[in-house]
Amino acid sequence: RTQLSNDQNSSNDLHRAVLSVGLAKQSIVVNEIMYAPQSGPEWIELYNTTSGTIDIKGWKLSNRNSTTRYTLTSTSIVLSPQQYIVVTKDTTQFHSAYPSAEANLIQASSLPTFLFNNNGDAVVLFDAQNAIIDTARYLPTWGETDSVSLERIEPLGPSTDSTNWGSSGDTSGSTPGKQNYL
């Protein structure tokens, strides 16, 4: 605190500001990516790595062309700690392709039918304030294609490290909405 000797009214010397700090990076991570389905829609799985709940209302998704962002949901959807949720363009097509999946789903109708490039791309997740929360860049050499998802091995491990990703070993080729096979 600074005192000025000629200050005639010291009662108005206080200045207050509110500093709003968002979520830490990787509070929610891209945990699984289905970028090359033979049937059904593309989808990604998100995972809440924190011990608290997180509302993803107004969050956005993009590929490596992060200037175009697609809103996941305009309604309040709260992820519990360590909860998974799957984001896809069409939940009906998703259920047709994965009838036994019991995943929590978000239908993000604004997503293009083919958002992700099968020759390598990125999945960029933004919070409601447009801060990047996670970025998963991938190449097809990191795992298989043809309806086998790319699974993250360690949720808090590096998002862009090829050794932290691999092909799902699940007999169905993916694990939407549940713990990864790897």
Buried (B, 14 or more C-beta within 10 A) or exposed (E): EEEEEEEEEEEEEEEEEEEEEEBEBBBBBBBBBBBBBEEBBBBBBBBBBBEEEBBBEBBBBBBEEBEEBBBBBEEEBEBEEEBBBBBBBBBEBBBEBBEEBEBBBBBBEEBEEEBBBEEBBBBBBBBBEEEEBBBBBBEBEBBBBEBBBBBBEEBEEEBEEEEBBBBBEBEBBBBBBBEBBB
